[in-house]
Amino acid sequence: MSEFIDNETAVTDNYREEQEQSKPTEIPTDVKDVFADDVVKVGNNEFPVFNCSKNEFFNNMVNDRKRLRFKSGSKIQQYMQGTRYKNRDFYISYTDDSGKTYRRKIK
């Protein structure tokens, strides 16, 4: 009997792992053909989150910087270009080697 229970839990564990892996990693945004990596919910509003490199994240944190700079053709740059005149908020995210995630809101 215990073998049957162990097999049953193994099946359910495998099923859960498959369910987690099947979740979409790209979330559609309000800009055509641009997909976010995650979503932040604030109240009833949802804001897209885009992953970026360490250099992009921290270079855009400088106080005296007048413009945000991202790699040409990146998802962040395409989203900013698509929402240029609408000034929609979004987030950028960076995860370091230890697993700590940093997020910044962009207006």
DSSP file (Angstrom, degrees, kcal/mol; ACC not computed):
  #  RESIDUE AA STRUCTURE BP1 BP2  ACC     N-H-->O    O-->H-N    N-H-->O    O-->H-N    TCO  KAPPA ALPHA  PHI   PSI    X-CA   Y-CA   Z-CA
    1    1 A M     >        0   0    0      0, 0.0     4,-1.9     0, 0.0     5,-0.2   0.000 360.0 360.0 360.0 -41.7    0.0    0.0    0.0
    2    2 A S  H  >  +     0   0    0      1,-0.2     4,-2.6     2,-0.2     5,-0.2   0.844 360.0  56.1 -65.5 -30.4    2.7    2.5    0.9
    3    3 A E  H  > S+     0   0    0      2,-0.2     4,-2.5     1,-0.2    -1,-0.2   0.902 105.8  51.2 -66.3 -38.7    4.3    1.9   -2.6
    4    4 A F  H  > S+     0   0    0      2,-0.2     4,-2.1     1,-0.2    -2,-0.2   0.910 111.3  47.2 -64.2 -41.5    1.0    2.9   -4.2
    5    5 A I  H  X S+     0   0    0     -4,-1.9     4,-2.6     2,-0.2     5,-0.2   0.907 111.3  51.3 -65.9 -42.4    0.8    6.1   -2.1
    6    6 A D  H  X S+     0   0    0     -4,-2.6     4,-2.0     1,-0.2    -2,-0.2   0.916 111.5  47.5 -61.5 -42.1    4.5    6.9   -2.9
    7    7 A N  H  X S+     0   0    0     -4,-2.5     4,-2.2     2,-0.2    -1,-0.2   0.886 110.6  52.5 -65.4 -37.8    3.8    6.5   -6.6
    8    8 A E  H  X S+     0   0    0     -4,-2.1     4,-2.3     1,-0.2    -2,-0.2   0.920 110.4  46.4 -65.3 -43.1    0.7    8.6   -6.4
    9    9 A T  H  X S+     0   0    0     -4,-2.6     4,-2.5     1,-0.2    -1,-0.2   0.864 110.7  54.1 -67.8 -33.2    2.5   11.5   -4.7
   10   10 A A  H  X S+     0   0    0     -4,-2.0     4,-2.3    -5,-0.2    -1,-0.2   0.899 108.7  49.0 -65.6 -38.8    5.3   11.2   -7.3
   11   11 A V  H  X S+     0   0    0     -4,-2.2     4,-2.3     2,-0.2    -2,-0.2   0.927 112.6  46.7 -66.3 -43.9    2.7   11.5  -10.1
   12   12 A T  H  X S+     0   0    0     -4,-2.3     4,-2.3     2,-0.2    -2,-0.2   0.877 111.4  52.1 -67.9 -35.3    1.1   14.6   -8.5
   13   13 A D  H  X S+     0   0    0     -4,-2.5     4,-2.2     2,-0.2    -1,-0.2   0.920 111.0  47.3 -64.6 -42.9    4.6   16.1   -7.9
   14   14 A N  H  X S+     0   0    0     -4,-2.3     4,-2.3     1,-0.2    -2,-0.2   0.891 110.7  52.6 -63.9 -38.9    5.5   15.6  -11.6
   15   15 A Y  H  X S+     0   0    0     -4,-2.3     4,-2.2     2,-0.2    -2,-0.2   0.914 108.9  49.5 -63.4 -42.5    2.1   17.0  -12.6
   16   16 A R  H  X S+     0   0    0     -4,-2.3     4,-2.3     2,-0.2    -2,-0.2   0.907 110.1  50.8 -63.1 -41.5    2.7   20.2  -10.5
   17   17 A E  H  X S+     0   0    0     -4,-2.2     4,-2.1     1,-0.2    -1,-0.2   0.904 110.5  49.2 -63.1 -40.6    6.2   20.6  -12.0
   18   18 A E  H  X S+     0   0    0     -4,-2.3     4,-1.5     2,-0.2    -1,-0.2   0.881 109.8  52.0 -65.6 -37.6    4.7   20.3  -15.5
   19   19 A Q  H  < S+     0   0    0     -4,-2.2     4,-0.4     2,-0.2    -2,-0.2   0.911 110.4  47.8 -64.1 -42.5    2.1   22.9  -14.6
   20   20 A E  H >< S+     0   0    0     -4,-2.3     3,-0.8     1,-0.2    -2,-0.2   0.880 112.6  49.1 -66.7 -37.3    4.7   25.4  -13.3
   21   21 A Q  H 3< S+     0   0    0     -4,-2.1    -1,-0.2     1,-0.2    -2,-0.2   0.775 104.9  59.0 -72.8 -25.8    6.8   24.9  -16.5
   22   22 A S  T 3< S+     0   0    0     -4,-1.5    -1,-0.2    -5,-0.2    -2,-0.2   0.533  78.0 112.5 -83.6  -5.1    3.8   25.4  -18.8
   23   23 A K  S <  S-     0   0    0     -3,-0.8     2,-0.2    -4,-0.4    -3,-0.0  -0.427  80.4-103.7 -65.6 141.1    3.1   28.9  -17.4
   24   24 A P        -     0   0    0      0, 0.0    -1,-0.1     0, 0.0    -2,-0.1  -0.449  25.9-163.4 -69.0 136.1    3.8   31.6  -20.1
   25   25 A T  S    S+     0   0    0     -2,-0.2     2,-0.5     1,-0.1    -2,-0.1   0.618  75.7  65.3 -92.4 -14.6    7.0   33.5  -19.5
   26   26 A E        -     0   0    0      9,-0.0    11,-0.2     8,-0.0    -1,-0.1  -0.940  68.4-162.6-112.7 127.4    6.0   36.3  -21.9
   27   27 A I  E     -A   36   0A   0      9,-2.8     9,-3.3    -2,-0.5    11,-0.1  -0.919  24.2-117.5-110.1 126.7    3.0   38.4  -20.9
   28   28 A P  E     -A   35   0A   0      0, 0.0     7,-0.2     0, 0.0     2,-0.2  -0.325  31.2-160.2 -64.7 144.3    1.4   40.5  -23.7
   29   29 A T        -     0   0    0      5,-1.5     5,-0.1     2,-0.5     4,-0.1  -0.505  36.8 -94.1-111.5-176.9    1.5   44.3  -23.2
   30   30 A D  S    S+     0   0    0     -2,-0.2     2,-0.5     2,-0.1     5,-0.1   0.513 104.6  82.8 -78.6  -4.7   -0.6   47.1  -24.7
   31   31 A V  S >  S-     0   0    0      3,-0.3     3,-1.5     1,-0.0    -2,-0.5  -0.874  93.5-107.0-101.0 132.8    2.1   47.6  -27.4
   32   32 A K  T 3  S+     0   0    0     -2,-0.5     3,-0.1     1,-0.3    -2,-0.1  -0.325  97.5   3.1 -62.5 134.3    1.8   45.3  -30.4
   33   33 A D  T 3  S+     0   0    0      1,-0.2     2,-0.5    -4,-0.1    -1,-0.3   0.657 101.7 115.6  64.4  21.6    4.4   42.5  -30.5
   34   34 A V    <   -     0   0    0     -3,-1.5    -5,-1.5    -5,-0.1     2,-0.4  -0.987  45.0-168.4-120.6 127.2    6.1   43.5  -27.2
   35   35 A F  E     -A   28   0A   0     -2,-0.5     2,-0.2    -7,-0.2    44,-0.1  -0.937  11.2-139.9-119.8 137.1    5.9   41.0  -24.3
   36   36 A A  E     -A   27   0A   0     -9,-3.3    -9,-2.8    -2,-0.4    14,-0.2  -0.491  11.1-136.8 -88.4 160.9    6.8   41.7  -20.7
   37   37 A D  S    S-     0   0    0     12,-2.2     2,-0.3   -11,-0.2    13,-0.2   0.701  82.1  -8.0 -88.3 -23.0    8.6   39.2  -18.4
   38   38 A D  E     -B   49   0B   0     11,-1.5    11,-2.5   -11,-0.1     2,-0.4  -0.941  64.8-123.2-160.6 174.7    6.3   39.8  -15.4
   39   39 A V  E     -B   48   0B   0     -2,-0.3     2,-0.5     9,-0.2     7,-0.0  -0.996   9.9-153.6-133.6 138.6    3.5   41.9  -14.1
   40   40 A V  E     -B   47   0B   0      7,-2.8     7,-2.8    -2,-0.4     2,-0.6  -0.956  13.5-150.8-109.6 127.8    3.2   44.0  -11.0
   41   41 A K  E     +B   46   0B   0     -2,-0.5     2,-0.5     5,-0.2     5,-0.2  -0.880  16.6 177.2-102.1 123.3   -0.3   44.6   -9.6
   42   42 A V  E >   -B   45   0B   0      3,-2.5     3,-2.0    -2,-0.6     2,-0.3  -0.942  67.5 -50.7-124.2 106.1   -0.9   47.8   -7.7
   43   43 A G  T 3  S-     0   0    0     -2,-0.5     0, 0.0     1,-0.3     0, 0.0  -0.530 121.7 -23.2  65.1-125.2   -4.5   48.1   -6.7
   44   44 A N  T 3  S+     0   0    0     -2,-0.3     2,-0.3    -3,-0.1    -1,-0.3   0.478 121.7  94.1 -93.4  -4.4   -6.6   47.4   -9.8
   45   45 A N  E <   -B   42   0B   0     -3,-2.0    -3,-2.5     2,-0.0     2,-0.4  -0.638  58.9-155.2 -93.3 146.6   -3.8   48.4  -12.2
   46   46 A E  E     -B   41   0B   0     -2,-0.3    -5,-0.2    -5,-0.2    -2,-0.0  -0.980   8.1-166.9-119.8 132.2   -1.3   46.0  -13.8
   47   47 A F  E     -B   40   0B   0     -7,-2.8    -7,-2.8    -2,-0.4    43,-0.2  -0.953  22.4-118.8-118.9 136.5    2.2   47.3  -14.9
   48   48 A P  E     -B   39   0B   0      0, 0.0    43,-2.6     0, 0.0     2,-0.4  -0.409  21.9-150.7 -72.1 150.0    4.6   45.3  -17.1
   49   49 A V  E     -Bc  38  91B   0    -11,-2.5   -12,-2.2    41,-0.2   -11,-1.5  -0.987   8.4-164.5-122.4 130.2    8.0   44.4  -15.8
   50   50 A F  E     - c   0  92B   0     41,-2.2    43,-2.4    -2,-0.4     2,-0.3  -0.949  16.3-131.7-116.6 133.9   11.0   44.0  -18.1
   51   51 A N  E     + c   0  93B   0     -2,-0.4     2,-0.3    41,-0.2    43,-0.2  -0.602  32.1 175.3 -79.9 142.7   14.2   42.2  -17.1
   52   52 A C        -     0   0    0     41,-2.4    43,-0.3    -2,-0.3     2,-0.0  -0.889  31.5 -88.8-140.5 172.5   17.4   44.1  -17.9
   53   53 A S     >  -     0   0    0     -2,-0.3     4,-2.3    41,-0.1     5,-0.2  -0.281  39.7-107.2 -78.9 167.7   21.2   43.7  -17.4
   54   54 A K  H  > S+     0   0    0      1,-0.2     4,-2.6     2,-0.2     5,-0.3   0.916 119.4  50.0 -61.2 -44.7   23.0   45.0  -14.4
   55   55 A N  H  > S+     0   0    0      1,-0.2     4,-2.4     2,-0.2     5,-0.2   0.918 111.4  47.7 -63.4 -44.1   24.6   47.8  -16.4
   56   56 A E  H  > S+     0   0    0      2,-0.2     4,-1.2     1,-0.2    -1,-0.2   0.909 114.0  48.1 -62.8 -41.8   21.3   49.0  -17.9
   57   57 A F  H  < S+     0   0    0     -4,-2.3    -2,-0.2     1,-0.2    -1,-0.2   0.959 119.0  35.6 -64.8 -51.7   19.6   48.9  -14.5
   58   58 A F  H >< S+     0   0    0     -4,-2.6     3,-1.2     1,-0.2     4,-0.3   0.800 111.8  58.9 -79.6 -28.2   22.3   50.8  -12.5
   59   59 A N  H >< S+     0   0    0     -4,-2.4     3,-0.8    -5,-0.3    -1,-0.2   0.830 105.2  51.9 -66.7 -30.3   23.3   53.3  -15.3
   60   60 A N  T 3< S+     0   0    0     -4,-1.2    -1,-0.2    -5,-0.2    -2,-0.2   0.391  96.2  70.8 -85.9   4.3   19.7   54.5  -15.5
   61   61 A M  T <   +     0   0    0     -3,-1.2    -1,-0.2    -4,-0.0    -2,-0.2   0.512  67.8 118.6 -93.4  -7.3   19.7   55.1  -11.7
   62   62 A V    X   -     0   0    0     -3,-0.8     3,-1.0    -4,-0.3    -3,-0.0  -0.385  63.2-139.3 -64.8 134.5   22.1   58.1  -11.9
   63   63 A N  T 3  S+     0   0    0      1,-0.2    -1,-0.1    -2,-0.1    -3,-0.0   0.860  96.7  51.0 -65.5 -38.8   20.4   61.3  -10.6
   64   64 A D  T 3  S+     0   0    0      2,-0.0     2,-0.5     0, 0.0    -1,-0.2   0.407  80.3 115.9 -85.2   5.5   21.7   63.7  -13.3
   65   65 A R    <   -     0   0    0     -3,-1.0     3,-0.1     1,-0.2    -5,-0.0  -0.624  44.4-170.4 -78.0 124.6   20.6   61.5  -16.2
   66   66 A K        +     0   0    0     -2,-0.5     2,-0.3     1,-0.1    -1,-0.2   0.794  69.1  36.2 -84.7 -30.9   18.0   63.3  -18.3
   67   67 A R  S    S-     0   0    0      2,-0.0     2,-0.4     0, 0.0    -1,-0.1  -0.927  79.0-121.4-125.9 148.6   17.1   60.4  -20.6
   68   68 A L        -     0   0    0     -2,-0.3     2,-0.5    -3,-0.1    -8,-0.1  -0.710  27.9-155.8 -84.8 138.4   16.8   56.7  -20.0
   69   69 A R        +     0   0    0     -2,-0.4     2,-0.3   -13,-0.2    -9,-0.1  -0.969  19.2 164.3-122.2 126.7   19.1   54.6  -22.2
   70   70 A F        -     0   0    0     -2,-0.5     3,-0.1     4,-0.0   -18,-0.0  -0.918  47.7 -77.9-133.2 161.2   18.4   51.0  -23.1
   71   71 A K    >   -     0   0    0     -2,-0.3     3,-1.7     1,-0.1     6,-0.4  -0.292  55.3-102.6 -60.4 139.9   19.9   48.7  -25.8
   72   72 A S  T 3  S+     0   0    0      1,-0.3    -1,-0.1     5,-0.1     3,-0.1  -0.444 105.9  17.2 -64.7 130.8   18.4   49.3  -29.3
   73   73 A G  T 3  S+     0   0    0      1,-0.3    -1,-0.3    -2,-0.2    -2,-0.1   0.365  92.6 133.7  88.8  -4.8   15.9   46.6  -30.2
   74   74 A S  S <> S-     0   0    0     -3,-1.7     4,-2.4     1,-0.1    -1,-0.3  -0.295  71.2-109.6 -73.7 164.5   15.4   45.4  -26.6
   75   75 A K  H  > S+     0   0    0      1,-0.2     4,-2.2     2,-0.2     5,-0.2   0.865 119.3  52.5 -62.1 -36.1   11.9   44.8  -25.3
   76   76 A I  H  > S+     0   0    0      2,-0.2     4,-2.6     1,-0.2    -1,-0.2   0.933 110.0  47.0 -66.0 -45.6   12.2   47.8  -23.0
   77   77 A Q  H  > S+     0   0    0     -6,-0.4     4,-2.2     1,-0.2    -2,-0.2   0.895 112.4  49.9 -64.4 -40.5   13.2   50.1  -25.8
   78   78 A Q  H  X S+     0   0    0     -4,-2.4     4,-2.1     2,-0.2    -1,-0.2   0.886 111.6  48.9 -65.4 -39.1   10.4   48.9  -28.0
   79   79 A Y  H  X S+     0   0    0     -4,-2.2     4,-1.7     2,-0.2    -2,-0.2   0.924 111.6  48.6 -67.3 -43.8    7.9   49.4  -25.2
   80   80 A M  H  < S+     0   0    0     -4,-2.6    -2,-0.2     1,-0.2    -1,-0.2   0.898 113.1  48.1 -62.0 -39.9    9.1   53.0  -24.5
   81   81 A Q  H >< S+     0   0    0     -4,-2.2     3,-0.9     1,-0.2    -1,-0.2   0.882 111.4  50.4 -68.0 -37.9    8.9   53.7  -28.2
   82   82 A G  H 3< S+     0   0    0     -4,-2.1    -1,-0.2     1,-0.2    -2,-0.2   0.760 118.8  37.0 -71.8 -25.4    5.4   52.3  -28.5
   83   83 A T  T >X>S+     0   0    0     -4,-1.7     4,-1.3     1,-0.1     3,-0.9   0.018  79.2 127.2-113.2  26.3    4.1   54.3  -25.5
   84   84 A R  T <45S+     0   0    0     -3,-0.9     3,-0.2     1,-0.3    -1,-0.1   0.874  80.2  31.7 -53.5 -47.4    6.1   57.5  -26.2
   85   85 A Y  T 345S+     0   0    0     -4,-0.2    -1,-0.3     1,-0.2    -2,-0.1   0.454 114.9  59.6 -95.3  -0.5    3.2   59.9  -26.1
   86   86 A K  T <45S-     0   0    0     -3,-0.9    -2,-0.2     2,-0.1    -1,-0.2   0.606  87.2-145.9-101.9 -14.8    1.1   58.1  -23.6
   87   87 A N  T  <5 -     0   0    0     -4,-1.3     2,-0.3    -3,-0.2    -3,-0.1   0.907  27.8-178.6  49.6  52.8    3.6   58.2  -20.7
   88   88 A R      < -     0   0    0     -5,-0.5    -1,-0.2    -8,-0.1     2,-0.1  -0.621  24.7-119.0 -83.4 140.7    2.6   54.8  -19.3
   89   89 A D        +     0   0    0     -2,-0.3     2,-0.3    18,-0.1    18,-0.2  -0.466  39.9 160.8 -76.9 148.7    4.3   53.5  -16.2
   90   90 A F  E     - D   0 106B   0     16,-2.1    16,-3.7   -43,-0.2     2,-0.3  -0.945  28.8-120.5-155.5 173.0    6.3   50.3  -16.3
   91   91 A Y  E     -cD  49 105B   0    -43,-2.6   -41,-2.2    -2,-0.3     2,-0.4  -0.891   8.8-152.1-121.1 148.9    9.0   48.6  -14.2
   92   92 A I  E     -cD  50 104B   0     12,-2.3    12,-2.2    -2,-0.3     2,-0.4  -0.925  18.3-161.9-114.1 149.9   12.5   47.3  -14.9
   93   93 A S  E     -cD  51 103B   0    -43,-2.4   -41,-2.4    -2,-0.4     2,-0.4  -0.972  12.7-174.6-135.7 143.6   14.0   44.5  -12.9
   94   94 A Y  E     - D   0 102B   0      8,-2.5     8,-3.3    -2,-0.4     2,-0.5  -0.996   8.3-160.1-138.0 133.2   17.4   43.1  -12.3
   95   95 A T  E     - D   0 101B   0     -2,-0.4     6,-0.2   -43,-0.3   -41,-0.1  -0.965  15.4-148.1-114.6 123.7   18.3   39.9  -10.4
   96   96 A D    >   -     0   0    0      4,-2.3     3,-1.5    -2,-0.5    -2,-0.0  -0.153  34.7 -89.6 -82.7-178.2   21.9   39.6   -9.0
   97   97 A D  T 3  S+     0   0    0      1,-0.3    -1,-0.1     2,-0.1    -2,-0.0   0.775 124.8  56.0 -64.9 -28.2   23.9   36.4   -8.6
   98   98 A S  T 3  S-     0   0    0      2,-0.1    -1,-0.3     1,-0.0    -3,-0.0   0.543 120.0-106.0 -83.2  -5.7   22.7   35.8   -5.1
   99   99 A G  S <  S+     0   0    0     -3,-1.5     2,-0.3     1,-0.3    -2,-0.1   0.449  71.7 142.1  98.1   1.2   19.0   35.8   -6.3
  100  100 A K        -     0   0    0      1,-0.0    -4,-2.3    -5,-0.0     2,-0.4  -0.626  40.2-145.8 -79.3 132.6   18.0   39.2   -4.9
  101  101 A T  E     -D   95   0B   0     -2,-0.3     2,-0.4    -6,-0.2    -6,-0.2  -0.848  10.4-163.7-105.7 132.9   15.7   41.1   -7.3
  102  102 A Y  E     -D   94   0B   0     -8,-3.3    -8,-2.5    -2,-0.4     2,-0.4  -0.927   8.5-171.7-112.3 138.0   15.7   44.9   -7.7
  103  103 A R  E     -D   93   0B   0     -2,-0.4     2,-0.4   -10,-0.2   -10,-0.2  -0.970   6.1-171.1-130.8 146.5   12.9   46.7   -9.3
  104  104 A R  E     -D   92   0B   0    -12,-2.2   -12,-2.3    -2,-0.4     2,-0.4  -1.000  20.9-130.5-137.6 136.2   12.4   50.3  -10.4
  105  105 A K  E     -D   91   0B   0     -2,-0.4     2,-0.4   -14,-0.2   -14,-0.2  -0.706  20.9-159.4 -86.0 134.2    9.3   52.1  -11.6
  106  106 A I  E      D   90   0B   0    -16,-3.7   -16,-2.1    -2,-0.4    -2,-0.0  -0.956 360.0 360.0-114.5 130.6    9.8   54.1  -14.8
  107  107 A K              0   0    0     -2,-0.4    -1,-0.1   -18,-0.2   -16,-0.1   0.376 360.0 360.0-103.8 360.0    7.3   56.9  -15.7
